[in-house]
Amino acid sequence: MELQRIQLSNQAPLFGLCPAASNRINTIFMSTYFAGGTLGTFLSGAAWAHFGWPGVVAAGALLSAASLSLTLLSGK
């Protein structure tokens, strides 16, 4: 249930951009959401296979830093 609330809070601002294109916006959002989850799973699995828990933690820290950087550079 909590994840649904988080997902809806992430989607809500996007639907305000162009209400007439809500289906297309949702398709892009869900495709990007899936691709991000897939990439995170792949990277954490590869990190685990090569470096164990320290590698998984490092991969998580790098992905978090990349997300923070994108947020700061976007000016939001």
N, C-alpha and C positions, 0 to 999 in steps of 0.2 A: 504494500500500500504506500509506503513512504517513497519508494522509487517512482511510483506513478505521479505523486505530487511534485517531485523534483522535475520529472520529465515535462509535466504540464507547465510548471513555472518557467522552464526553458523555452517551451513552444509559444507561450502566450504572446511575448513581444513580437515574434515572427508573424503571427497571424494578423497583427495590427498593421503590418507593412502594406499588405494588399489583400483585404478580405475576400475579394473575388477569386484569388488564386490560392485559396487555402488548401485545396487538394494537392496542387503542385508543391507548395511550401512543405506540406506534411511529408510528401514523397522524398523530397530532398533532405529534410531533417532526419527522417528515419533511415534513409540510405547512408547518410553521413554518420549517424549514431551507430549503425551496424558496422560500418567500415572502421570506425574508431575502436569499437569493442574488439573487433577481429584483430586489428593491429596491436592493441594492448595485450591481448591473449598470446599472440605470436611472439611478441617481444619478451614478455615475462616467461614464456615457456623456453625460449632460446637462452635467456639469461639464467634460468634455473639449470638447464642442461649443462651450461658451460661454467657457471660460477656459484651455483647454489643460492641460498638466501641473500647473501650480500649482492649478488648480481640482480636479483629481483628487486631488492630495495633501491639499488642504483638506477635500474630502469624506471621504476616508479618516480624517483626523484627527478630524473631527466625529463620524463614526460610531463610532470607537474611544472617544472621550470619552463619547458617549452610552452605550455598552456598559459602560464603567467606572463611570459614574454609577449605572446600574441595579444593577450588582453591589454597589457600596458602599451604596446605599439599601436593598437587600434584606437586608443584614446578614450576608452570607455571606463 
